[in-house]
Amino acid sequence: MEVNPQAVAALVVAVAFFALLAVLKRRFHVGFGARTIIATGLGVVLGLAFGQGFDYYAVFGTIYANAISAIVVPLLFFSIVSSVTNLADTVRLRSIGLRSVVYLLLNTLTATLLTLAVALPLEIGRGFSLDGVEYEAHEVPTVTDTIVGLFPKNLAASWTSNAVVPIIVFALIVALAYNRLTRDGAKDSGVGIFKQFVDAANKVLGEAVSWIVSFTPYAVVAFIGRAVGRASVDQLLPLLGVLAVAYVVLAIQFFGVESALVAAIGHLSPARFLRGMAPAAITAFTTQSSVGTIPVTVRSLTQNLGVDEDVASFTAGLGANLGMPGCAGMWPTLVAVFAINALGIPFSAGQYALLVVLTLVVSVGTVGVPGTATITATALLAALGLPVETIALVAPISSIVDMGRTATNVLGASEAALLVARSQGLVDEKVYDADESYALPKNGVAHAA
């Protein structure tokens, strides 16, 4: 086995950075959010210093991602069953489910319109050539396949592919069956034991995830270092304008639109919302996993913002694969505008209106499909008759944009959960209005500190 000296040196420096983060936590009691931001900076330094020599230290990030991916699905299953059995009232459940879908899709709509408003005047893609670009098209599910795919078939397969929606549907079936039995007075015949088991499993898994999440700052060093090390300046330079537009749109959506909805619809402080969700947003940005961030999202909502845990678990879990403003709104729309301008295609107002409608359809039609941003972009380009090869042209910046896309997706799901809970009177305003800073303590559980 050949040893790479550069990778060994990078590993030694990474371990030193890990030690620094541990000292900041134990001796100086630096909060989770601050340590994660510091870890991001350390990762940038590591990537710039050692470039492609990330083979050894990247293992820490891979192990973290694998561990949290393994436990998120069972946690989601038990949390949904626990939440729905707590809600019990079918009418109330229907109201929460409908409102969740509406608010999640609203995020996709606003991100799409915002992207058009920014990208069209700048003529993003003008002057680029698609000649010689090779691209292996991704298979886009048909309408019937999409509908069938929303329902559970093989839970093990859904688990391994992080297909969240079939898991949620199965959890809903189980929970509603329990509610029917208890409504008919069968609780005393042993069904209550099932509820005790579900609640206990939910609590134990939640604690396990909290412990895993506490290692996030260390994993962030590996994630960011690898991302920076992989970046090719020659490939990035021609696309810096597209990258800038993508982050401008995401920033406006993140800090402006979603915060404005919290203020306008929820009548709550958007600044408090952003501060309370900081741990989840930072985790999503650095790990680039909406599903993997669900535990942090739920805990930030419940313990930092006072959102009812049942609503937080349900809507945040659904939002990991539905109504994603970054992956289903901004990115496919930006890629489509890029293709239109690169080819000089005259697009009418009606065609742009169709584009907006299609992003909403695609955001629902590709739920649970791995590689969401690529699939949504492929589906939109195919539906509009635009060359899917465009995706290959913007691929060099896609992974960099994915950090912002994921953070925006998570904040959108959090905003939806907050608004749904607010509409049902399920937000503890004393917790929400607490004038304190937020962090994750040594066991990883979000709280006001």
C-alpha positions in Angstrom: 0.0 0.0 0.0 1.5 3.3 -1.1 1.4 6.0 1.5 0.7 9.6 0.4 3.0 12.0 2.5 0.8 14.9 1.7 -2.3 13.1 2.9 -0.4 12.0 6.1 0.6 15.6 6.8 -3.0 16.7 6.2 -4.2 14.1 8.7 -1.8 15.3 11.4 -3.0 18.9 10.9 -6.6 17.8 11.0 -6.1 15.9 14.2 -4.5 19.0 15.7 -7.6 21.0 14.6 -9.8 18.3 16.3 -7.8 18.8 19.5 -8.3 22.5 19.3 -12.0 22.1 19.0 -12.1 19.8 21.9 -10.2 22.3 24.1 -12.6 25.1 23.0 -15.5 22.9 24.1 -14.2 21.5 27.4 -12.0 24.2 28.8 -13.5 27.4 27.3 -17.1 26.1 27.0 -17.5 27.5 23.5 -21.0 26.8 22.1 -21.9 24.3 19.4 -22.7 27.0 16.8 -19.5 28.9 17.4 -17.4 25.8 17.3 -19.0 24.8 14.0 -18.2 28.1 12.4 -14.6 27.9 13.7 -14.5 24.4 12.2 -15.6 25.8 8.9 -12.7 28.2 8.9 -10.3 25.4 9.9 -11.6 23.3 7.1 -10.9 26.0 4.5 -7.4 26.4 5.8 -6.9 22.6 5.6 -8.2 22.5 2.0 -6.2 25.4 0.8 -3.0 24.1 2.5 -3.2 20.5 1.3 -5.4 20.5 -1.8 -6.1 17.0 -3.0 -4.4 15.4 0.0 -7.7 14.7 1.8 -7.8 10.9 1.5 -7.1 10.2 5.1 -8.8 13.0 7.1 -11.9 12.8 4.9 -12.6 9.4 6.5 -13.8 11.2 9.7 -16.5 13.0 7.7 -17.6 9.8 5.9 -17.9 8.0 9.2 -20.0 10.8 10.6 -22.3 10.9 7.6 -22.7 7.1 7.6 -23.6 7.1 11.3 -26.2 9.8 11.1 -27.7 8.4 7.9 -28.1 5.0 9.6 -30.1 6.3 12.5 -32.1 9.1 10.9 -34.7 6.9 9.3 -35.6 4.8 12.4 -35.7 8.1 14.4 -38.0 9.7 11.8 -40.3 6.6 11.8 -40.7 6.5 15.6 -40.9 10.3 15.9 -43.7 10.4 13.3 -45.6 7.6 14.9 -45.2 9.2 18.3 -46.3 12.6 17.0 -49.4 11.4 15.2 -50.5 9.2 18.1 -50.1 12.2 20.3 -52.2 14.4 17.9 -54.9 11.7 17.7 -57.5 14.0 16.3 -57.8 13.2 12.6 -59.2 16.6 11.7 -56.3 18.3 13.4 -53.8 16.0 11.7 -55.4 16.7 8.3 -55.1 20.5 9.0 -51.4 20.2 10.0 -50.6 18.0 7.0 -52.3 20.3 4.5 -50.8 23.5 5.9 -47.3 21.8 5.9 -47.6 21.0 2.2 -48.8 24.5 1.4 -46.1 26.3 3.2 -43.4 24.0 1.9 -44.5 24.5 -1.7 -44.7 28.3 -1.1 -41.0 28.2 -0.4 -40.4 26.6 -3.8 -42.6 29.2 -5.5 -40.8 32.2 -3.9 -37.4 30.8 -4.7 -38.3 30.2 -8.3 -39.7 33.7 -8.8 -36.8 35.2 -7.0 -34.3 33.4 -9.3 -36.1 34.6 -12.4 -36.1 38.2 -11.0 -32.3 38.1 -10.5 -31.0 35.9 -13.3 -33.0 37.2 -16.2 -31.9 40.9 -16.1 -28.2 39.7 -15.8 -28.7 37.3 -18.8 -26.9 34.5 -16.9 -25.5 32.0 -19.5 -25.1 34.5 -22.3 -21.8 33.9 -24.2 -21.4 30.3 -23.0 -21.2 27.5 -25.6 -22.7 24.0 -25.1 -20.6 22.6 -28.0 -18.7 19.5 -27.0 -20.3 19.1 -23.6 -20.9 15.5 -22.8 -23.5 14.5 -20.2 -25.0 11.2 -19.2 -28.7 11.9 -18.6 -30.3 11.0 -15.3 -33.5 9.0 -15.5 -36.5 11.1 -14.5 -39.4 9.2 -12.9 -42.6 9.1 -14.9 -45.8 10.5 -13.3 -47.1 7.0 -12.5 -43.8 5.9 -11.1 -43.6 9.0 -8.9 -47.1 8.4 -7.5 -46.3 4.7 -6.8 -42.9 5.7 -5.3 -44.6 7.9 -2.6 -46.0 4.7 -1.0 -43.9 2.1 0.9 -42.9 -1.1 -0.8 -39.7 -2.2 0.7 -38.8 -0.3 3.9 -35.2 -1.6 3.9 -34.7 -0.1 0.4 -36.3 3.2 1.4 -34.0 3.3 4.4 -30.8 2.7 2.4 -31.7 5.3 -0.2 -32.9 7.9 2.3 -36.3 7.9 0.6 -38.1 9.8 3.4 -41.6 10.0 2.0 -42.4 6.3 1.9 -41.1 6.0 5.5 -43.4 8.9 6.5 -46.4 7.3 4.8 -45.8 3.9 6.5 -45.4 5.7 9.8 -48.7 7.5 9.2 -50.5 4.2 8.4 -49.2 2.6 11.6 -50.0 5.6 13.7 -53.5 6.1 12.3 -54.2 2.3 12.9 -53.3 2.9 16.5 -55.5 5.9 16.8 -58.4 3.9 15.4 -58.0 1.2 17.9 -57.7 3.5 20.9 -60.6 5.5 19.7 -62.7 2.3 19.7 -61.7 1.7 23.3 -59.1 -1.0 22.8 -56.3 0.7 24.8 -56.9 -1.5 27.8 -56.5 -4.7 25.7 -52.7 -4.2 25.3 -52.5 -1.6 22.5 -51.2 0.9 25.1 -48.0 -1.1 25.3 -47.2 -0.3 21.7 -47.5 3.4 22.5 -45.1 3.1 25.4 -42.7 1.2 23.2 -42.8 3.9 20.5 -42.4 6.8 22.9 -39.5 5.0 24.6 -37.8 4.2 21.3 -38.2 7.7 20.2 -36.6 9.0 23.3 -33.6 6.6 23.1 -33.0 7.2 19.4 -33.2 10.9 20.0 -30.5 10.7 22.7 -28.4 8.6 20.4 -28.7 11.1 17.5 -27.9 14.0 19.9 -24.7 12.3 20.8 -23.7 11.7 17.2 -24.6 15.3 16.3 -22.3 16.6 19.0 -19.4 15.5 16.8 -20.5 17.8 13.9 -17.7 20.4 14.3 -15.1 17.7 13.9 -16.9 16.3 10.8 -17.2 19.9 9.4 -13.4 20.2 9.3 -13.2 17.1 7.1 -16.2 18.1 4.9 -15.0 21.6 4.2 -11.4 20.6 3.8 -12.3 18.0 1.2 -14.7 20.4 -0.6 -12.1 23.2 -0.9 -9.4 20.7 -1.8 -11.4 19.4 -4.7 -12.1 22.8 -6.2 -10.4 23.5 -9.5 -9.7 27.2 -10.1 -9.6 26.7 -13.9 -13.1 25.2 -13.9 -14.6 27.7 -11.4 -13.4 31.0 -12.9 -15.7 31.0 -15.9 -18.7 30.1 -13.7 -18.0 32.6 -10.8 -20.9 34.8 -12.0 -23.3 31.9 -11.9 -22.0 30.9 -8.5 -22.4 34.5 -7.2 -26.0 34.7 -8.5 -26.9 31.4 -6.9 -25.7 32.6 -3.5 -27.3 36.0 -3.9 -30.7 34.3 -4.5 -30.2 31.8 -1.7 -29.2 34.7 0.7 -32.3 36.7 -0.2 -34.5 33.6 0.2 -32.7 32.6 3.4 -32.5 36.0 5.2 -35.3 37.9 3.4 -38.2 35.8 2.1 -38.4 33.1 4.7 -37.8 35.6 7.5 -40.5 37.9 6.0 -43.0 35.0 6.0 -42.3 34.3 9.7 -43.0 38.0 10.4 -46.0 38.5 8.1 -47.8 35.2 8.6 -46.6 34.1 12.1 -46.3 37.6 13.6 -43.0 36.5 15.2 -39.6 38.0 15.3 -37.6 36.8 12.2 -34.3 37.7 14.0 -35.2 35.3 16.8 -36.1 32.6 14.2 -32.8 32.9 12.4 -30.8 32.8 15.7 -32.8 29.9 17.0 -32.3 27.9 13.8 -28.6 28.7 13.5 -27.4 25.3 14.7 -29.5 23.5 12.1 -28.6 25.9 9.3 -24.8 25.6 10.1 -25.1 21.8 10.2 -27.0 21.7 6.9 -24.5 24.1 5.2 -21.5 22.1 6.2 -22.8 18.5 5.9 -24.9 19.2 2.8 -27.6 16.8 4.0 -31.2 17.8 4.7 -32.1 14.4 5.9 -29.0 14.1 8.1 -29.9 17.5 9.6 -33.4 16.5 10.7 -32.4 15.7 14.3 -30.8 19.2 14.7 -33.7 20.8 12.9 -36.3 19.3 15.3 -34.3 20.1 18.4 -33.7 23.7 17.3 -37.4 24.2 16.6 -38.6 22.6 19.9 -36.0 23.7 22.4 -34.8 27.0 20.9 -38.1 28.3 19.5 -40.8 26.5 21.5 -42.4 24.7 18.6 -44.5 21.7 19.5 -42.4 18.5 19.1 -45.1 16.6 17.2 -45.5 19.4 14.6 -41.7 19.9 14.4 -41.1 16.2 13.7 -43.8 15.8 11.1 -43.2 19.0 9.1 -39.4 19.0 9.3 -39.3 15.3 8.2 -41.6 16.1 5.3 -39.6 19.2 4.4 -36.5 17.2 3.9 -37.9 15.9 0.6 -40.7 18.3 -0.3 -40.9 22.0 -1.2 -37.1 22.4 -1.2 -36.5 26.1 -2.2 -32.8 25.5 -2.9 -32.8 22.2 -4.8 -36.2 22.3 -6.4 -36.7 26.1 -6.8 -33.5 28.1 -7.2 -31.1 25.6 -8.9 -33.3 24.1 -11.7 -34.6 27.5 -12.5 -31.1 29.0 -12.7 -29.9 26.1 -14.8 -32.9 26.6 -17.2 -32.2 30.3 -17.5 -28.5 29.5 -18.2 -29.5 27.2 -21.0 -32.0 29.6 -22.5 -29.5 32.4 -22.7 -26.6 30.2 -23.8 -28.6 29.0 -26.8 -30.3 32.4 -27.4 -33.7 30.8 -27.2 -36.6 33.4 -27.2 -38.8 32.6 -24.2 -42.2 34.3 -23.9 -43.9 35.3 -20.6 -46.2 32.3 -21.0 -43.3 29.9 -21.3 -41.7 31.4 -18.1 -45.1 31.0 -16.4 -45.0 27.3 -17.4 -41.5 27.1 -16.0 -42.7 28.3 -12.6 -45.6 25.7 -12.6 -43.2 22.9 -13.6 -40.8 23.7 -10.7 -43.7 23.1 -8.3 -44.7 19.9 -10.1 -41.1 18.7 -10.2 -40.6 19.5 -6.5 -43.3 17.1 -5.7 -42.5 14.6 -8.4 -39.0 13.9 -7.4 -39.4 13.5 -3.6 -37.3 10.7 -2.2 -35.0 10.5 -5.2 -31.3 10.6 -4.4 -29.4 13.6 -6.0 -32.4 15.8 -5.8 -30.9 19.0 -7.3 -29.6 17.1 -10.4 -32.9 15.2 -10.8 -35.0 18.3 -10.5 -32.8 20.2 -13.0 -32.9 17.3 -15.4 -36.7 17.0 -15.1 -37.3 20.7 -15.7 -34.9 21.0 -18.7 -36.5 17.9 -20.3 -40.0 19.2 -19.7 -39.1 22.6 -21.3 -37.3 20.9 -24.2 -33.9 22.4 -23.1 -30.6 20.4 -23.4 -29.8 18.5 -20.3 -26.1 18.8 -21.2 -26.3 22.2 -19.5 -26.1 20.4 -16.1 -22.6 19.2 -17.0 -21.5 22.7 -17.8 -22.5 24.0 -14.4 -21.4 20.8 -12.5 -18.1 22.3 -11.3 -19.9 24.8 -9.0 -22.8 22.5 -8.1 -21.2 21.0 -5.0 -20.2 24.5 -3.8 -23.8 25.8 -4.3 -25.1 22.6 -2.6 -24.0 23.9 0.8 -26.2 27.0 0.4 -29.0 25.0 -1.2 -29.1 22.6 1.7 -29.1 25.3 4.4 -31.9 27.1 2.6 -33.9 23.9 2.3 -33.6 23.2 6.0 -34.5 26.8 7.0 -37.6 26.6 4.7 -38.8 23.4 6.3 -38.2 25.0 9.7 -40.2 28.1 8.7 -43.0 25.9 7.5 -43.0 24.0 10.8 -43.0 27.2 12.8 -45.9 28.7 10.8 -48.0 25.4 11.0 -47.5 25.3 14.8 -48.3 29.0 15.2 -51.6 28.5 13.3 -52.5 25.8 15.8 -51.4 27.7 18.9 -48.6 25.2 19.4 -45.7 27.7 19.8 -44.5 28.4 23.4 -44.0 32.1 23.2 -42.0 32.2 26.4 -39.4 30.0 24.9 -39.5 31.8 21.5 -39.1 35.3 23.1 -36.4 34.2 25.5 -33.6 36.7 25.0 -30.8 34.2 25.2 -28.1 32.7 22.9 -28.5 29.2 21.5 -26.1 26.3 21.5 -25.7 22.6 21.6 -24.1 21.4 24.9 -21.9 18.4 25.4 -24.6 15.9 24.6 -25.6 17.7 21.4 -29.2 18.6 22.5 -30.2 22.1 21.4 -31.2 24.4 24.2 -31.2 28.0 25.3 -27.9 28.6 27.1 
